Amino acid sequence: MIADIVVWGSLICAALYCGAWLLSPRLREQIEQPKHQFQQQVQHFDTARREAGQQERSQS
C-alpha cells in the first residue's frame, strides 16, 4: 500500500513537472539555464585554449 502511494505520487509529480515544462517557456528557460551557462563556459575555455596555443606556436 505504501509502495503504491509512493509510486503514484512520483508519477503525479513527474506528470505535473512535464506539463509545467511544456506549457511555461519561462520555467523551461530557468530549468535549462545551467546547461546553457555550462556550454558558454566550455566555449570560452576552448577559445582561450586555442588562442594560447596559437600564441605559443607564433613565438616558437
Secondary structure, DSSP 4 states (H G I P E B T S, - for coil): -HHHHHHHHHHHHHHHHHHHHHH-HHHHHHHHHHHHHHHHHHHHHHHHHHHHHHHHHHH-
